[in-house]
Amino acid sequence: MYYAIIIFLVLLFLGMPVAFSIGISGLCFFLIRDLPLTVLVQKSISTSQSFTMLAIPLFILAGNLMNSCGITKRLTRFCNACTGHMWGNMGQVSCLLSTLMGGVSGSAAADAAMETRILGPEMLRLGYSRGWAAAINGLSGLIVATIPPSMGLIIFGTVGEVSIGRLFMAGWVPGILMCVLLMLATSWSARHFGYKPEHDRPAPFKEIMSSFLDSIWAMLFPILLIVLIRFGIMSPTESGSFACAYALLVGCVIYRDLTWDAFKQTMRDSVKDVTVITIILAFSGVFGYGVVYDDITVSMANALTSVTSNPHILLALIVLFLVVCGMFMETTVIALILTPILLPVVRDIGVNEVVFGMIMMTTVTFGVMTPPVGVALYSVSDIMGCPVEETFRYGWPFYLVIVLVILFMIFFPEAILWLPNLVYGTPA
């Protein structure tokens, strides 16, 4: 399997699309091991036909529908009413909007690009530098990776056979913590650069309540999702179907902003997004088979435990490894390939699987804003028309916040498990 991993990395560095890099390296593994190619085909098909994985395309469609039906602009109005009196208020809007958009988008890269397009022109009008605007819009998008329904948590839960309901509940504490710390960092940074508040005093309570009620349907969605999964009314996959129906109801009946042309464009965009993920899912099944066949999990566990038996130090080493992986590979690929390798290792050292899921997905999602293959980093920089280096330079306080949140999850796992245990009970 090590030869296949080397082939995968070489193809990736040569610029080949990730899906085909995985597929070709998986094929090479089967040829080197002289395994029947029928197994390769079976693994590809079985991985893409998982019932639980069906939640991913459904939530992608739901998120695109919600963006098309006017929810985003209503949430933006509410966030602006809440933060207009704060230093760097449009950056504050970005942080708060990402927290609320977690229940709508589910994708950090998509959220970062969307918010940059919406908020970027207004930030430039207010005199914010292009690099600063790109940095806060990109890094606030990482909140989406923790607030349910996160695509990464669904993948981790499915591959690692971890309760997706518990993962969803565990995401609230780090997600809200990330929002609060990013808002504090935004305020500090805005004062440093002189980005004054847009308004002298907080908005009237009546205006805040009006914008809140106007966006209430977006606010209700993640709450409904948790309730339906918790009480067994729907599985995570079925809740994806509910999300699509909910988005259509809001767009067509309540807000009436979803036009026929917008619906057709949403379907085209969703098909493109789902196709890419499905191909990666299919080929990753072949790669995962090689990991199990060569017993790489045991080798990895022995290598890590030979360094130290301290769970905090081991977790720190794993986080550093995941950060490096995030610099070169997409979040979905890392979750699919490394979850079956790393999860048994952390279980053996006594780390809770739900806590590790939050640490792993937050860390690998961090990779979308790190060079050299940071999808969101290049997207937000391109949209704002600034060099990647400028975005990276202005964003150092926000990068530090993400690191602090990851450290918080490592050293205070009980805080992450508080909500899952409260809702689902403490596991035996």
C-alpha positions in Angstrom: 0.0 0.0 0.0 2.9 2.3 0.6 3.7 2.2 -3.1 0.1 3.3 -3.9 0.4 6.2 -1.4 3.6 7.4 -3.1 1.9 7.1 -6.5 -1.1 9.1 -5.2 1.2 11.9 -3.9 3.2 12.1 -7.1 0.1 12.3 -9.2 -1.3 15.0 -6.9 1.8 17.1 -7.1 1.8 16.8 -10.9 -1.6 18.5 -10.9 -3.9 15.5 -11.6 -7.5 15.9 -10.3 -7.8 14.3 -6.8 -10.4 11.7 -7.8 -8.3 10.3 -10.6 -5.1 10.4 -8.4 -7.0 8.2 -5.9 -8.4 5.9 -8.6 -5.1 5.3 -10.4 -3.1 4.7 -7.2 -5.8 2.3 -6.1 -5.6 0.4 -9.4 -1.8 0.3 -9.0 -2.2 -1.3 -5.6 -4.4 -4.1 -7.1 -2.0 -4.7 -9.9 1.1 -4.8 -7.6 -0.7 -7.2 -5.2 -2.1 -9.2 -8.2 -5.6 -9.0 -6.7 -8.8 -9.6 -8.8 -10.0 -6.5 -10.5 -13.6 -7.5 -9.9 -13.0 -6.6 -6.2 -11.9 -3.1 -7.4 -15.1 -2.6 -9.3 -17.2 -4.0 -6.4 -15.5 -1.7 -3.9 -16.1 1.4 -6.1 -19.8 0.6 -6.5 -20.5 -0.4 -2.9 -18.9 2.8 -1.5 -20.9 5.1 -3.7 -24.1 3.3 -3.0 -24.0 3.6 0.8 -27.4 4.7 2.2 -25.8 6.9 4.8 -23.6 8.6 2.3 -26.8 9.6 0.4 -27.2 12.4 3.0 -24.3 14.3 1.4 -25.8 14.9 -2.1 -29.2 15.7 -0.4 -27.7 18.3 1.9 -25.7 19.8 -1.0 -28.9 20.2 -2.9 -30.7 21.6 0.1 -27.9 24.1 0.8 -27.9 25.3 -2.8 -31.7 25.6 -2.8 -31.6 27.7 0.4 -29.0 30.0 -1.0 -31.3 30.5 -4.1 -34.5 31.2 -2.1 -33.5 34.3 -0.3 -32.4 32.9 3.0 -28.8 34.2 2.7 -29.7 37.8 2.1 -32.2 37.7 5.1 -29.5 36.3 7.4 -27.1 38.9 6.2 -29.6 41.7 7.1 -30.1 40.2 10.6 -26.3 39.9 11.2 -25.7 43.5 10.1 -28.4 44.7 12.4 -26.7 42.9 15.3 -23.1 44.0 14.6 -23.3 47.4 12.9 -22.0 49.1 16.0 -18.9 46.9 16.3 -15.4 47.7 15.0 -14.9 46.0 11.6 -18.6 45.4 11.5 -18.7 43.7 8.1 -16.1 41.3 9.4 -18.3 40.7 12.4 -21.2 40.1 10.0 -19.0 37.4 8.3 -18.4 35.6 11.5 -22.1 35.6 12.6 -23.3 34.8 9.1 -21.1 31.7 8.9 -22.5 30.5 12.3 -26.0 30.9 11.0 -25.2 29.5 7.6 -23.8 26.3 9.1 -27.4 24.9 9.1 -27.7 26.0 5.4 -24.5 25.4 3.6 -22.5 22.6 5.3 -19.4 23.4 3.1 -16.6 25.7 4.4 -15.2 26.4 1.0 -18.6 27.2 -0.5 -19.5 29.4 2.4 -16.2 31.3 2.2 -16.7 32.0 -1.5 -20.3 33.0 -1.1 -19.7 35.4 1.7 -16.8 37.0 -0.1 -18.9 37.7 -3.1 -21.7 39.1 -0.9 -19.7 41.1 1.7 -16.5 41.9 -0.3 -17.8 44.9 -2.3 -19.3 46.5 0.9 -16.0 45.9 2.8 -14.1 47.7 0.0 -16.6 50.6 0.1 -15.9 50.9 3.9 -12.1 51.1 3.2 -11.1 47.6 4.4 -8.0 46.2 2.7 -8.6 43.4 0.2 -6.3 41.0 2.1 -8.1 41.6 5.4 -11.5 41.1 3.8 -10.4 37.9 2.1 -8.9 36.5 5.3 -11.9 37.0 7.6 -14.4 35.8 5.0 -12.3 32.7 4.3 -11.5 31.8 7.9 -15.0 32.5 9.3 -16.2 29.9 6.8 -14.5 27.2 8.9 -17.3 27.6 11.5 -19.5 25.8 8.9 -17.5 22.7 9.3 -18.7 22.3 12.9 -22.3 23.6 12.9 -24.7 20.9 11.7 -25.3 19.6 9.1 -21.6 19.5 8.3 -20.6 17.4 5.3 -17.3 16.4 6.9 -19.0 15.1 10.1 -21.4 13.0 7.9 -18.4 11.5 6.1 -16.5 10.9 9.3 -19.5 9.3 11.1 -20.3 7.1 8.1 -16.7 5.9 7.5 -15.9 5.5 11.2 -19.3 4.2 12.2 -19.7 7.0 14.8 -23.1 8.4 15.7 -23.8 11.3 13.3 -26.4 12.6 15.8 -23.8 12.8 18.5 -21.3 14.5 16.1 -23.9 17.1 15.1 -24.6 17.9 18.8 -20.9 18.0 19.6 -20.4 20.6 16.9 -22.3 23.4 18.6 -19.8 24.2 21.4 -16.6 24.5 19.2 -18.7 26.2 16.5 -20.0 28.9 18.8 -16.6 29.2 20.5 -14.9 29.7 17.1 -17.5 32.4 16.3 -17.0 34.3 19.6 -13.1 34.2 19.3 -13.2 35.2 15.7 -15.4 38.2 16.5 -13.0 39.2 19.3 -10.0 38.8 16.9 -11.9 40.8 14.3 -12.5 43.7 16.8 -8.9 43.7 17.8 -7.6 43.6 14.3 -10.1 46.3 13.1 -9.1 48.6 15.8 -5.4 48.1 14.8 -6.2 49.0 11.2 -8.8 51.7 12.0 -11.9 50.0 10.5 -14.4 52.0 12.5 -18.0 50.8 13.2 -20.6 51.8 10.6 -23.1 53.0 13.2 -22.4 54.9 16.5 -24.8 52.9 18.6 -26.5 49.5 18.5 -29.5 49.1 16.1 -32.9 49.6 17.7 -34.4 46.4 19.2 -37.4 46.7 16.8 -35.0 46.6 13.8 -33.2 43.5 15.2 -36.4 41.7 15.9 -37.8 42.5 12.5 -34.8 41.1 10.7 -34.8 38.1 13.1 -38.4 37.3 12.3 -37.7 37.7 8.6 -35.0 35.1 8.8 -36.7 32.8 11.3 -37.1 29.9 8.8 -33.4 29.7 8.4 -32.9 29.7 12.2 -35.4 26.9 12.7 -33.8 24.5 10.3 -30.8 23.2 12.3 -33.0 23.0 15.4 -35.6 20.9 13.6 -32.8 18.8 12.1 -31.4 17.9 15.6 -34.9 17.2 17.0 -35.9 14.9 14.2 -32.7 12.9 14.4 -32.6 12.8 18.2 -36.2 11.4 18.6 -35.7 8.8 15.8 -38.2 10.4 13.5 -35.6 10.5 10.8 -32.2 9.1 10.1 -29.5 11.6 9.0 -30.1 10.5 5.4 -33.8 11.0 5.6 -33.2 14.4 7.2 -31.4 15.3 4.0 -34.6 14.6 2.1 -36.5 16.7 4.6 -34.0 19.5 4.1 -34.6 19.6 0.4 -38.4 19.6 0.9 -38.0 22.3 3.6 -35.9 24.5 1.2 -38.5 24.2 -1.5 -41.3 25.1 0.9 -39.5 28.2 2.1 -38.4 29.3 -1.4 -41.7 28.7 -3.2 -44.4 29.2 -0.6 -43.1 31.4 2.2 -40.5 33.7 0.7 -41.5 33.1 -3.0 -38.0 34.1 -4.1 -37.2 30.8 -5.9 -37.9 31.4 -9.6 -37.9 28.7 -12.2 -34.6 29.9 -13.8 -33.0 30.0 -10.3 -34.2 26.5 -9.6 -32.8 25.2 -12.9 -29.4 26.8 -12.2 -29.4 25.4 -8.7 -30.0 21.9 -10.0 -27.1 22.3 -12.5 -24.8 23.5 -9.8 -25.8 20.7 -7.5 -25.3 18.0 -10.1 -21.7 19.3 -10.7 -21.0 19.3 -6.9 -22.5 15.9 -6.4 -20.7 14.4 -9.4 -17.3 15.4 -8.1 -17.9 14.1 -4.6 -19.4 10.8 -5.9 -16.4 10.0 -8.0 -14.1 10.7 -5.0 -16.3 8.5 -2.8 -16.2 5.6 -5.3 -12.4 5.6 -5.8 -11.7 6.1 -2.1 -13.4 2.8 -1.4 -10.6 1.1 -3.4 -8.0 3.0 -1.5 -9.6 2.1 1.8 -9.6 -1.6 0.9 -5.8 -1.4 0.5 -5.5 0.2 3.9 -7.3 -2.7 5.5 -5.6 -5.3 3.3 -2.1 -4.2 4.3 -3.1 -3.6 8.0 -1.7 0.0 7.9 -3.8 0.9 10.9 -1.7 -1.4 13.2 1.5 0.0 11.7 0.4 3.6 12.3 -0.7 2.8 15.8 2.6 1.1 16.7 4.6 4.0 15.2 2.7 6.6 17.2 2.6 4.8 20.5 6.3 4.1 20.2 6.9 7.9 20.4 4.7 8.5 23.5 1.8 7.0 25.4 0.5 10.4 26.5 -2.9 10.9 24.8 -2.5 14.7 24.6 0.9 14.5 23.0 -0.3 11.8 20.6 -3.3 14.0 19.6 -1.0 16.9 19.0 1.2 14.8 16.7 -1.9 13.6 14.9 -3.2 17.2 14.5 0.2 18.3 13.1 0.0 15.4 10.6 -3.6 16.4 9.6 -2.5 20.0 9.1 0.2 18.9 6.7 -2.3 16.6 4.9 -4.8 19.5 4.7 -2.1 21.6 2.9 -2.1 19.2 0.0 -5.4 17.3 -0.1 -9.1 18.2 0.0 -11.1 17.7 3.2 -13.3 15.0 1.7 -10.4 12.9 0.6 -8.6 13.2 4.0 -11.8 12.2 5.8 -12.3 9.2 3.6 -8.8 7.9 3.6 -7.5 8.7 7.1 -10.6 8.1 9.2 -10.3 4.3 9.1 -6.5 4.6 9.8 -6.5 7.1 12.7 -9.8 6.3 14.5 -8.7 2.9 15.8 -5.4 4.5 17.0 -7.1 7.2 19.1 -9.6 4.7 20.4 -6.7 2.6 21.7 -5.3 5.5 23.6 -8.6 6.3 25.2 -9.7 9.4 23.2 -13.4 9.7 22.6 -14.4 9.1 19.0 -16.8 12.0 18.9 -14.2 14.4 20.3 -11.7 13.1 17.8 -14.2 13.6 15.0 -14.5 17.2 15.9 -10.8 17.7 16.2 -10.0 15.9 12.9 -12.7 17.6 10.8 -11.8 21.1 12.2 -8.2 20.5 11.5 -8.5 19.1 8.0 -11.0 21.8 7.1 -8.4 24.3 8.3 -6.5 23.1 5.2 -8.9 25.0 2.8 -7.3 28.2 4.0 -3.6 27.0 4.1 -1.2 27.0 1.1 -0.3 25.4 -1.2 -3.7 23.7 -2.1 -6.1 25.8 0.0 -9.2 25.8 -2.1 -10.9 28.6 -0.1 -7.7 30.6 0.3 -7.3 30.9 -3.5 -11.0 31.4 -4.0 -11.4 34.4 -1.6 -8.1 35.9 -2.7 -9.2 35.7 -6.4 -12.6 37.2 -5.7 -11.1 40.1 -3.7 -8.4 40.6 -6.3 -5.4 40.3 -3.9 -2.3 38.0 -3.7 -2.5 34.9 -1.5 0.4 36.2 0.5 -1.6 39.4 1.4 -4.5 37.3 2.6 -2.2 35.1 4.7 -0.4 38.1 6.2 -3.6 39.9 7.2 -5.2 36.8 8.5 -2.7 35.7 11.2 -5.0 36.6 14.2 -7.8 34.6 12.7 -5.5 31.6 12.0 -4.4 31.8 15.7 -8.1 31.5 16.7 -8.6 28.3 14.9 -5.5 26.8 16.5 -6.8 27.9 19.9 -10.1 26.1 19.3 -8.4 22.9 18.3 -6.2 23.1 21.4 -9.4 23.7 23.5 -10.9 20.5 22.1 -7.8 18.5 22.8 -7.5 19.6 26.5 -11.2 20.0 27.4 -13.0 17.1 25.7 -15.7 17.1 28.4 -16.9 20.5 27.1 -17.3 19.0 23.6 -19.2 15.9 25.0 -21.5 18.0 27.2 -24.3 18.5 24.7 -24.2 15.0 23.1 -24.4 13.4 26.6 -27.2 15.8 27.6 -29.3 15.0 24.6 -28.4 11.3 24.0 -27.2 10.3 27.5 -23.8 9.2 28.6 -22.7 6.1 26.7 -22.1 3.0 28.8 
